[in-house]
Structure formats: structure tokens, C-alpha cells
């Protein structure tokens, strides 16, 4: 399942990040690595707000569809 499919309030675990290049590296530096638990906090205007390792992060819906979770 993709992160973009997760409902608000659900907690999931990252399985794989399919984002190439510099953006993929930056996401990993921010803590979006396999086995990390994330909580979907809010959806609005094409953005997905998540909580990762105690901090808030907002990502675009297209980017969220490239992150595989379970």
C-alpha cells in the first residue's frame, strides 16, 4: 500500500521509499527510512501531514504515492 492511501489517524511502517535522486536522499536524511513508524495527521490541498520520529512533516500527494508502507 502507498502512503497516499493511508487514512488520517492511521499509524503505518515504511517498507520502501521509491524516490530517486537528491529528493530520495533528503527524505532518508529526514527519517523516512524502512522500518520507521509514521502517523498520518492531516490531508489538505494535495498535501499529507505526517508525524515522523516526533516531528511534523508535510509532503505532496504524488511523493506520498512513491512511499510504500505496511
C-alpha positions in Angstrom: 0.0 0.0 0.0 1.2 3.6 -0.7 1.4 6.3 1.9 -1.1 8.3 -0.1 -3.7 5.5 0.5 -3.4 5.7 4.3 -6.3 7.4 6.2 -5.9 10.2 8.7 -5.2 8.8 12.2 -3.6 5.6 11.0 -0.1 4.6 12.0 2.0 2.6 9.5 5.5 1.4 9.0 7.6 2.4 6.0 8.6 -0.6 3.8 10.4 1.1 0.9 11.0 4.6 -0.5 10.8 4.7 -4.3 12.1 8.3 -4.7 15.2 8.6 -6.8 18.0 11.1 -6.7 18.6 14.0 -4.3 15.0 14.1 -3.1 15.1 10.5 -2.1 18.3 11.1 -0.2 16.8 14.1 1.6 13.7 12.1 2.7 16.0 9.5 4.1 18.0 12.1 6.0 14.7 13.4 7.5 14.0 9.9 8.8 11.8 8.3 6.1 13.7 5.0 6.1 12.4 1.4 6.1 11.0 0.2 9.5 10.2 3.8 10.6 6.7 4.2 12.0 4.7 7.2 10.8 1.3 8.7 11.8 -0.9 10.4 9.2 -2.1 13.6 10.9 -4.0 15.5 8.2 -4.8 15.9 4.5 -5.4 19.2 2.8 -4.9 20.8 -0.6 -2.8 17.9 -2.1 -0.5 17.8 1.0 -0.2 15.0 3.5 0.9 15.9 7.0 2.6 13.2 8.9 4.4 12.7 12.2 7.9 11.0 11.9 10.1 10.3 14.9 8.5 13.1 16.9 8.4 15.9 14.3 5.8 17.1 11.8 6.4 16.9 8.0 4.2 17.7 5.1 4.7 16.1 1.7 2.9 16.3 -1.7 0.4 13.6 -2.6 2.5 12.5 -5.6 5.5 12.0 -3.4 3.4 10.1 -0.8 2.4 7.6 -3.6 6.1 6.7 -4.1 6.5 5.6 -0.4 5.4 2.0 0.3 4.1 1.2 3.7 2.5 -1.7 5.6 
